[in-house]
Structures are given as C-alpha cells and as structure tokens.
Amino acid sequence: MSRFPEDFIWGAATAAYQIEGAAREDGRGESIWDRFSHTEGNVYNNDNGDVACDHYHRWEQDIQLMADLGLGAYRFSISWSRVIPDGDGEINHSGLDFYDRLVDGLLERGIEPHATLYHWDLPQRLEDGGGWPVRATADAFARYAQVVADRLSDRLASMATLNEPWVAANHGYEIGTHAPGRANLGEALAASHHLLLAHGQAVRAIRDAAPGLATGIVLNFEPKHPASDDELDHSLADVEHARYNMWYLGPVAGRGYPQSGVEASGWDMAEVLDGDLDTISQPIDFLGVNYYSRGVVRHPHATAVPTTTVGPRRTGFNWEVYPEGLGEILRFVHSTEVTDTIYITENGAAFPDAGDDLDDQPRIDFLRDHLQVIHEAIEDGVPVKGYLVWSLLDNFEWAAGYSQRFGIVKVDFDTLERLPRRSARWYSEVARTGLLT
Ligand code: FCB
C-alpha cells in the first residue's frame, strides 16, 4: 500500500476544443481546428468538435460530477477564439463570462481551477496571417494571456501558457496530421521558436497582471530507448531525445536549444533574435508533465539484433504501456532543475469499450501502475505535487475523432449522457484517501 502526501492534488484534465462544442455560439471565432476538422479527410470519420461533449452547455453537470467523485482540481483550457475571436482584436466578453462562471462554479465545489491558455486551437485569423511560423503570433498570445489574467487570475490556482508545443509544431507544421495541416520542416522550426517566445512573453504579461499567480508550461515527454546496442540506434535515440524531450525544456530551463537536435534539423536559428532566450527562460512556478508512453528507436541501417522491443501491453492507440518510463522522465526533468514543482498534467489511456460495459479494468491497471511509479519518484525526492488524469470525459481526440476513448467517464455521443466507468469510482477512492492499494 502506498500513501501519497496529505497535500497531493488529485484531479482531472480536459481541453477546450475537445469538449466544449458550441463552436459558433456567443461570438466565438473560428479556430484552426474548426477549419481543419471541417476539411474532408483530415480527421477520422470526418468528425469535428462542433458539439463534442457539449460541455459549454453542460459544464455544471460536469463539474458536479467531479465534485461527486471527490476530485480537488480541474485542468481545463481556454479557447483563444472564444475570448478574442480574431486572435488580436476585439475582446468577446461573453466568451470570458463562460470561463468566469466555470471558475466560480469550481470554487463553490471546492475544486481548484488550473487553466491552460493554449491547447492547440489557434484563432484561424492568426493562421491566415502566417500562424506560429510568424513572430507576431507570439505578441498576440502575450496580449491574450494578459486579457485572461486580468479577468481570472484572482481565482485561478495556476495558469499554464502552452500545452505540448512539441505536438503543435511537429504535428501541425512538420508532418501536417494536426491543424493547420502544413508539412514543412522550416516552418515547424520557426513555429517551435515562436511558441516558446509566446510562452516567455506570456509569463511576463501574466506576472505584470497577476504577480502572485502560479505560472508554468505543460510539456510532453517520452524516453527514447535504442532498440539495440548498435551505435546507429544509440545516436538516433540521442537525437530524438534532444528533439523531443529537450527542445522545449532546454530553452525554458535556461540551457538553450540542444545542439545535437539543432544540427540534426539543419536549423540556422535565424528566428532566434537577441534577448529571445532570456525571455523564454524566465523562472516558472511549475512544470506540467504529460506522459503516455516511450519510444523504442531503430535506425534504418542498424544491423545489431534488437534487444529492446515494444512490449505486449498496448492501449487503443497501440501505444506501449510503459509505466517505468514515467519514473525515468520525472528523474530526468528534476535533474534539469527547471522548477521545484511538478504536476502530472496528463496521463491516461484509451481503451475500446467492451460493448456497453463500464468495467474498464485495463484503464484501472494503467492508472495504478503509473501512480505507483509516481509514488516511488516522490519518495526519491522528485517534487511531484499533483496528478490530473487524462481525461475526465471521452472527447474529440484530434485526428482520431471520437474513435479513441480516454475518459474515466464515458460519453454516449448520441445522447451526450455521462456514464462514469469503474475507473472513475476507483480513482475517486484513491483521490479521497490518498492511498494506492
Ligand atoms: C495529448 C494531448 C491531449 C490528448 C492526449 C491523449 O498529447 O495534450 O489533448 O489528446 O494527448
């Protein structure tokens, strides 16, 4: 039996475009995910987030559900184009009112509100002006951060600038499987720098508007393990580690871009202007760690027989279930001394439902195994202060549409009914007692 610290925060996470719906209501502007998902062939089954979980109308029911489960924290994201429809022009006050009501509703129920400003839904008008490859997008983001901080900071528990900028730049601009669907390495590198710059400028804007608000960033990590002892596998794994795990953490932690990743990408760093790295590396109050799996890296010309292979436990996405990797990542992140407060801002798994069955034992096993690893890391002195399961609800899983179910609460997308799975009851018990058995 493992006992978590008294003050450990237990919660659940979601993101605006994945759950809100109400895509054209109360003045919300178009985002790149509206445009992308409405373009034939981009998303599984041509699904989109027009309705999603209809959380925009059902938010009270959803937060009551969390209160009933005894959760103490909720990580949600704010839709930029709901607040500033064209990204850098007029403020849409009814958009801000929605988040205002949500935050008050959470506090009334004793749930800490943890907001994320950018979970991939760039206003389409900013994309039309060049999107993240363009420097001005970072300025627009800093202003948006300040607008939100002015309105909500007196009641938020924390504010994260970006969610997983690696995915935003890589999937959105390098390989094009996410919005806005561009596939150009040069643009992706420029996007990655402007995302980081946006983070740094936003941290400044938030500190000006709300000096006491805990401010940070959410990054995704996965260990990159060489498949064999072959030198080629080892060096490729090192490069992947640089390009995936260090690309964002390095600059934020004041260590700059990883040299091996810069070289492997052939980046001339023309976008990096004097002072940018100082802007990006301001101290943060917390780092959000998102963890799902590891990568086993095989170079196409390697000849040594693989000794490390992807294990048999897989999720619905066919991702390997590899809890040990979270321990490895936590120790690695801690070693960079980037912060003394780490939250697990996402961790969870998609599994197909067995018919109407709400008995999701594989998800319970997944959560238990990862929580066990977190507990060991805490015992070793890694300052993990909270856990936000991904996700509260089944939702619009980006390019996979509604085909992948991550919720501890099932959503019937015909009726929009919420049906807590057994994992929700199990997690509720862990959250209430702080005990993992
Ligand atoms: C993360 C995203 C989140 C969700 C999970 C499964 O990369 O931040 O929105 O899609 O993966």
Residues whose N, C-alpha, C, O or C-beta is under 5 A from the ligand:
A	BS01	FCB	A15 E164
